[in-house]
Amino acid sequence: MSGLRLLACAPTAALRGGRFGGDEDIDEGGRRAALAMSSPGRGDLWVCAPSRAARETAQALGHSAIAEPQLADPDFGRWDGMSLDEVAAADGKGLEQWLTDPQSAPHGGESLARVRERSGSWLDAMARQRVVVVAHPVVVRAALVHALGLPDEAVWNLDVAPLSLTRLTHRSGRWRLHFPAA
């Protein structure tokens, strides 16, 4: 049995502002919150998305993490840096398509289905490891959809808050969502 912990990185100004993409530092509130957290448990290996926010979140918890490209935030194409409201005004039809069809990438970047494929592929390769992963909330959502065998559309049914921790175990060829005892 393996244990994998998915930690959503601390907030950035873009995340708080509802903006797509961007490689930013965690903001001061996020830094304080991460520093106040206890370690998310034992991990033989610490891995993070290749972003400053993911790396800084791991560092705030006292760990160096190996950057993994398969855990990168989605490529938001021409929407990168835009707020949800700006995208809705400039490309309302494209935004609706992206929110309802995980195979689509109207922004010219990467579809959510592709994010699920690449993060899921990496996740499956870690099935025998004890790993702590730090990634952006949307990547954590995509990895959970893969691990639980949910349809790609379910990515929007999962709420993943910054600095939230999700534990998965892998036994008998299957991922399981683990809820610790109170």
Disulfide bonds with the S-S distance in Angstrom:
none
